[in-house]
Every structure is written in structure tokens, then in C-alpha cells.
Amino acid sequence: MDVVDEISDLLQTYGNRDKIVSLTSYILKLWGATSKRQNLLTASAKLASARAALRLFDDAAALKNLANYGLGKQDGPFWGALGVSNGLFTLAYLQAEKIVFLLDSGVLVLDEERDYKVRTAHKLFWTLYALIGFIRSIRALHLSAQTLKIPNRPKCAQARFTQATLTSTKLLLDVIHAVSWLPRGWLWGSSLKTTQVAGVATLSAVLGLVIHYNGKRLVAR
């Protein structure tokens, strides 16, 4: 029953449920790509579509996070500007995703050139907010590493450093994944094999769960 209770608790919130759906989708994609089974790739695509549909309603949460952060004065001019930019790019990505949804469903019809620009902008906004998130995580990793050098450091210092390391690693994988969806000629956009993209995304999803449970242990302390 403990396992069932743990799974039930994990699936209670939207964010945690998305982690599970994401991991399942990417595992199916990796499995399908390596075994050349189209049915697994189709199942993966359907789960990805379900996640995308739910993201259509993420605006309120993104706006709340941006409002709570404010102008980022508490982090100084450089890091504050990055924090605000991260929120703005997240919102831009969500709006672009709505347009892509309308295009995919046939509600909105654009000519080929505009369709291409919208879809490219969608992936570009995703890449930008993932990149900024990674850069900001490096700062958190540096600060946690500095804490380890303090003679009377907190007991949880090592655990926080581990958490920061895991977070930066995951966000780096997210950047690699996001860029891979950009058009060919944009860094490594459209240059990775499906198995490589799925492998990167799967590892990122696994780390997402590891970070979640490591964070729970930190809170317990």
C-alpha cells in the first residue's frame, strides 16, 4: 500500500502528473525509435499531444510567477533581467503554442511561409526560456558550491549542492532537446537522430523525478 499511496500522492498535482506523462511519452518514443515500431511512436505522440493540450491553460500560472518575481531587483540588474526575460519568453512560448494548436487542429489556416515562421518561433521561445533557465541554474549551483566552503556550513549544504547539480544537468539536457527541434542550420537543430533526441528527453524526465524526490528529502530536513 505504501507504493500505491506514494504513486497516488505523486499524481495529485498537475506538475507531478506531467512529469510522469512526459517520462512515459519519451520512453515510448525511445523504445519505438530503437525497435522501429510505429505503434509505440504513435502512442508517444498522443501523450505528447495531451501534454500540449494541457499547456494551453498554463498562462495564469506563468503570469503569477512573473508577477511574484517582479522586476527582479532583488537579484541585481543582470540576473534580475534574466529572470524577467525567462518569464516573458515562457509566456511568449505559451501563446505561440496556442497558435500551433489552432494550426494543427485546422481551426487556423496560414500560408506555408507564415506557418513555418509561427512553428519556428514556437520552438525558438522554448529554446530561449530553457537556455535562460539553465544559465540561472549555474548561478544557484555556484552559490551552493560556495556554501560548501564555509567552515560552519549547514548540514543540508551537501544535499543542496547535489540538488543544484541535478537541476543544472536536467536544464542542460532540456536546452539540447529544445534546440534539436529548431530548423536545420540553427546550431544542431534537426540534426540529431530520433533515438538521440528521445534519449536526451528521457534522461531529462528521469532527472525531473529524481529532483522531485531529492527536494522532498530536503524539505523534510
BAROMI-483595 format. One line per 3 residues: number of its first residue (from 1); for each residue x, y, z of C-alpha. Coordinates in nm, 3 decimals. Layout:
<pts>
NUM> X:Y:Z; ...
</pts>
This chain:
<pts>
1> 0.000:0.000:0.000; 0.292:0.236:0.064; 0.384:0.224:-0.304
4> 0.024:0.287:-0.409; -0.002:0.577:-0.165; 0.321:0.725:-0.296
7> 0.206:0.700:-0.658; -0.132:0.846:-0.564; 0.033:1.140:-0.386
10> 0.266:1.196:-0.681; -0.022:1.214:-0.928; -0.230:1.456:-0.722
13> -0.072:1.770:-0.868; -0.059:1.880:-1.230; 0.317:1.936:-1.228
16> 0.399:1.590:-1.095; 0.150:1.421:-1.325; 0.312:1.600:-1.618
19> 0.648:1.455:-1.511; 0.506:1.102:-1.528; 0.331:1.157:-1.861
22> 0.646:1.318:-2.001; 0.864:1.027:-1.891; 0.618:0.773:-2.033
25> 0.596:0.959:-2.363; 0.973:0.980:-2.407; 1.032:0.618:-2.305
28> 0.779:0.509:-2.568; 0.947:0.733:-2.824; 1.292:0.591:-2.744
31> 1.159:0.236:-2.748; 0.972:0.294:-3.071; 1.268:0.458:-3.242
34> 1.515:0.187:-3.143; 1.280:-0.102:-3.227; 1.133:0.073:-3.535
37> 0.778:0.017:-3.407; 0.539:0.282:-3.538; 0.268:0.193:-3.286
40> 0.494:0.295:-2.998; 0.584:0.620:-3.172; 0.213:0.688:-3.225
43> 0.141:0.626:-2.857; 0.424:0.862:-2.764; 0.289:1.131:-2.995
46> -0.060:1.102:-2.844; 0.079:1.152:-2.492; 0.283:1.449:-2.616
49> -0.034:1.597:-2.766; -0.214:1.551:-2.435; 0.060:1.743:-2.255
52> 0.049:2.018:-2.517; -0.330:2.048:-2.478; -0.298:2.094:-2.102
55> -0.030:2.361:-2.150; -0.291:2.573:-2.327; -0.414:2.666:-1.978
58> -0.076:2.744:-1.818; -0.096:3.121:-1.871; -0.231:3.202:-1.525
61> 0.050:3.015:-1.351; 0.313:3.177:-1.575; 0.166:3.524:-1.513
64> 0.157:3.460:-1.138; 0.524:3.356:-1.136; 0.620:3.665:-1.336
67> 0.418:3.895:-1.108; 0.569:3.740:-0.795; 0.919:3.786:-0.932
70> 0.851:4.146:-1.025; 1.132:4.339:-1.192; 1.396:4.117:-1.036
73> 1.561:4.398:-0.840; 1.637:4.154:-0.560; 1.876:3.968:-0.791
76> 2.057:4.270:-0.932; 2.045:4.418:-1.283; 2.194:4.123:-1.476
79> 2.032:3.826:-1.301; 1.711:4.021:-1.250; 1.689:4.095:-1.621
82> 1.744:3.726:-1.695; 1.470:3.631:-1.452; 1.221:3.871:-1.611
85> 1.323:3.754:-1.960; 1.266:3.395:-1.856; 0.909:3.477:-1.755
88> 0.842:3.672:-2.074; 0.980:3.401:-2.300; 0.772:3.143:-2.115
91> 0.459:3.348:-2.183; 0.559:3.400:-2.546; 0.608:3.024:-2.584
94> 0.263:2.954:-2.439; 0.100:3.199:-2.680; 0.286:3.051:-2.977
97> 0.176:2.707:-2.864; -0.188:2.816:-2.880; -0.141:2.927:-3.240
100> 0.030:2.597:-3.326; -0.263:2.414:-3.166; -0.506:2.606:-3.385
103> -0.295:2.528:-3.691; -0.272:2.157:-3.609; -0.645:2.132:-3.546
106> -0.728:2.312:-3.871; -0.910:2.600:-3.698; -0.647:2.843:-3.826
109> -0.505:2.819:-4.176; -0.196:3.013:-4.284; 0.014:3.007:-4.595
112> 0.324:2.788:-4.587; 0.566:3.072:-4.511; 0.369:3.207:-4.214
115> 0.304:2.858:-4.085; 0.679:2.793:-4.088; 0.753:3.121:-3.907
118> 0.498:3.051:-3.633; 0.628:2.699:-3.572; 0.989:2.822:-3.571
121> 0.904:3.100:-3.325; 0.732:2.841:-3.104; 1.047:2.629:-3.084
124> 1.269:2.937:-3.052; 1.079:3.068:-2.748; 1.105:2.721:-2.593
127> 1.480:2.720:-2.654; 1.526:3.070:-2.510; 1.344:3.009:-2.185
130> 1.521:2.673:-2.145; 1.859:2.839:-2.205; 1.791:3.120:-1.957
133> 1.671:2.865:-1.702; 1.998:2.675:-1.744; 2.210:2.991:-1.707
136> 2.024:3.089:-1.390; 2.073:2.738:-1.252; 2.450:2.776:-1.293
139> 2.434:3.072:-1.055; 2.243:2.862:-0.799; 2.499:2.583:-0.842
142> 2.786:2.828:-0.785; 2.623:2.968:-0.471; 2.562:2.621:-0.329
145> 2.924:2.527:-0.405; 3.041:2.838:-0.219; 2.833:2.734:0.080
148> 3.027:2.407:0.099; 3.345:2.606:0.165; 3.204:2.772:0.476
151> 3.354:2.617:0.796; 3.021:2.605:0.980; 2.810:2.522:0.678
154> 2.452:2.399:0.725; 2.401:2.024:0.748; 2.194:2.031:0.431
157> 2.465:2.210:0.228; 2.582:1.894:0.053; 2.225:1.790:-0.027
160> 2.151:2.136:-0.169; 2.463:2.119:-0.383; 2.352:1.780:-0.514
163> 2.008:1.923:-0.590; 2.161:2.220:-0.773; 2.386:1.987:-0.974
166> 2.094:1.767:-1.074; 1.889:2.073:-1.170; 2.164:2.223:-1.389
169> 2.220:1.887:-1.559; 1.850:1.848:-1.634; 1.820:2.201:-1.769
172> 2.123:2.147:-1.993; 1.952:1.839:-2.135; 1.638:2.049:-2.186
175> 1.839:2.301:-2.390; 1.985:2.023:-2.604; 1.636:1.884:-2.655
178> 1.476:2.219:-2.738; 1.744:2.320:-2.988; 1.711:1.984:-3.164
181> 1.358:2.088:-3.269; 1.476:2.406:-3.442; 1.517:2.411:-3.822
184> 1.836:2.274:-3.974; 2.112:2.533:-3.968; 2.019:2.663:-3.621
187> 2.301:2.512:-3.413; 2.223:2.136:-3.405; 1.859:2.189:-3.499
190> 1.704:1.892:-3.684; 2.047:1.724:-3.692; 2.006:1.465:-3.415
193> 1.857:1.122:-3.476; 1.519:1.038:-3.322; 1.687:0.792:-3.086
196> 1.930:1.063:-2.969; 1.655:1.319:-2.912; 1.440:1.064:-2.729
199> 1.738:0.954:-2.519; 1.814:1.310:-2.411; 1.448:1.380:-2.332
202> 1.410:1.053:-2.139; 1.716:1.125:-1.926; 1.584:1.475:-1.854
205> 1.247:1.330:-1.750; 1.416:1.078:-1.519; 1.619:1.356:-1.358
208> 1.295:1.551:-1.310; 1.164:1.275:-1.085; 1.499:1.240:-0.904
211> 1.498:1.616:-0.836; 1.140:1.592:-0.709; 1.221:1.322:-0.452
214> 1.552:1.477:-0.354; 1.364:1.803:-0.294; 1.117:1.622:-0.069
217> 1.405:1.497:0.144; 1.543:1.850:0.168; 1.208:1.983:0.288
220> 1.190:1.703:0.546; 1.519:1.823:0.693
</pts>
